[in-house]
Amino acid sequence: MTSVLVSSPALPSVLGTLPTALAVGVLCIAVVVEIVALPAVLLPGGTVTLLAGALIGAGRPALAVALPVVAAVVAGDQLAYFSGAAVTSWWRRRQPGQTGARPARRGPAAAWLTAAMPSLAGGAGMRYRSFAVRVLVMRVPWLAAALSTGALAAQSLARIGHVAGIVGIAASAVIVVGLLAARHGPGMMRALRRRNDPGKR
């Protein structure tokens, strides 16, 4: 098993040679850093989570890898939220005439979009309970997809950073388009119906 892990081209050579507990520890730290350091990315942490899936695909015990990484992602979301809130609070204290937190944009689509970016959710003054529920609902299928993709593609993820970047951009675009459609779709459909039906003008 060790020889398979060491020789697997899908994993960085250092991770492939580390014991499972140490490799998972490195990934947990890295995913928290990635989530906190990328405030404007929807559901950050994809690169490291795909690497965790690749570890599973290379033969490491699934639960020993997945459970700590899932916990680290959830913890990273909370840390990013509170870090964003703290930075915004600090900044406003330094600006004369600005007091209190500005609430996040209203509306269901805007709330989901804001919650998908934990640092910005905290900085925008989104209520913690609203943030925590929404981000958890989005994270469950996201984690399952990322870990499964990494595990299934363990033998072809040598350039996982590039793959994750492309997937992340595409997923972000799909989420944004979906949220915009949910927000503006009904009004646009009514306008199109009025335009195509002269009798209702």
N, C-alpha and C positions, 0 to 999 in steps of 0.2 A: 504493500500500500504506500509506504513512504517513497519508494522509487517512482511510483506513478505520480505522486504529488510533486516531487522534485522536478521530474522531467516534463510535467504538463506545460505546454507552451501558453496556455490560457492565463496562467497566474504569474504575477510578478515573482521573480526567483526568490526574493527574500521571504515573501508570504508562504511560498510553497515549501520552504524548508523549516519554517517555524512550527512548534507544537500547536495543536488546535487552540488551546486556551490563550496562548500568547498572540497568535494570529488574529483571533476574534477580538482580543483586547485592543490591538492596533486598529482594527476596522471600526470598533465602537468609538474610539477616540476620534478617528478620522471622519466618521459620519457626523458626529456632533459638531466638529469644526466646520465641515462643509455646510451644514444647515445654518449655523450662525453666521458664517462668512459670506453667504450668498443671499442677501436680503431680498433681491428683486427677482428671484427665480421661483416659479411655481413648484411647490413640494420639493425643495432641494434635498440632496442626499442620494441621488440616483446612481452616481458613479460608484460610490462605496458599497451601496446595497447590491448592485450588480456583481461587484467583486465578491461579496459575501455569498451570493448565489453560486458564483463560479467555484468557490471553496467547497460548497456542498456537492456540486457536480463533479469535482475532482476526487470525491470520496470521503470528505470529512463528515462526521455525524450531523445530520440535518438539524436536530433540535439544539445541539450544542452550539451551532452557528446562528441559527435563525432567531432563537429566543433572545439572546443578548443583543443582537443587532436591532431587532424590533424594539426592545426596551430602550436602546440608545437613540433610535430615531424619535421615539415618543419623547424622551427626555430632552433631546436636541430641539424639538419643536417648542417645548416649554421654556427652555433656556433662551432660545431666540426671541420668543414673545416678550419675556421679561427684560431681556437686554435691549430690545427695541423700545420698550416703554421707558426704561431707565435713561437711555441716551436722549430720547425726546424730552423727558422731564428735565434732564440736566441742561439741554440746549435752551429750553424755554425759560429756565431760571436765569440764564445769562442774557436774555433778550428783554430789555425794558418794555413794559406795557403788555407783555404776553403772559397770561396766567391761565391755569387750568388746561385740561387735555381737550383737544379737538376730537369729537367723535368720528368714528369711521363713517364712510359713505353709507347712506341708507339704501334699502332695497335688497331682496333676497340674492340676486345675482352678484351685486357688489359685495355683500357680506361673505359669500362663498369665495369670491375671488380674493378678497382681503385675507381671509383665513388661510388660504393656500400659500401665503407668503408670511410665515410666522413673525419675522422681525418687523415687517411693515404693519402687521396686525397690531402688535404691541405699540409701535410708534404712532399708529393712527388712533389709538385710544379705544380700540374694540374691546368690549367687555370680555373678560377672561372666559366665563362660562360659554358664551357664544362661540368664541374662538376654539376652545378645547373640544366642544362637541363636533363642530364642523371639520376641524382638521383631523380628528380621529376617524370620522366617517370617510373622509377622502383617503386617509393613509392606509386603511385596511386593504382595499383592493389594490392600491398602489404598491404596498409591500409585497403582497402575494404575487403580483405581476413581475416586479423587479427581481425578487428572489428566484422565482420560477424561470424567468428568462436567463438569468445568470447561470442557473444550474443546468438548463437544457443546452446552453451555448458555451459550456465550460471549455470545450476544445477549440472554440473559434473566437475567443475574446481576448486575443493577444493585444489588440488595439481597443480595449474596452473603453478607454477615455473618449476616443472619437465616436464610438458607437453610442455611448451614454449621452454625449453632447448632442448628437443628431436626434436621438430619441427624445431627449429632454426638450429640445426646441420644438419638435413636432408635437409632443404632448402638450406643451404650454400653448402652442397655437390652437390646438383642438379645444382645449379647455376655455381659452379666451373667446373663441368663436362661438362655442356652445353657450357660454354665459351671456354673451352679447345677444345671441339669438333668443335666449330665454327672456332677456330683458326687453328687447325691442321687437321680437317676432310678432306678437299679437297685433301691435299697432301697424306694423308694416303690412301684415296680411289684410287688415281692414282697409288700409289705403289702396292696396292693389285691387281689392274687390270693388271699391267705389270707383276706381279708375276704369275698370273693365265693365262696369254696369252703369251706363249713362243715365238710366232711370233713377238712380239713387244720388245723383249729383245735386 
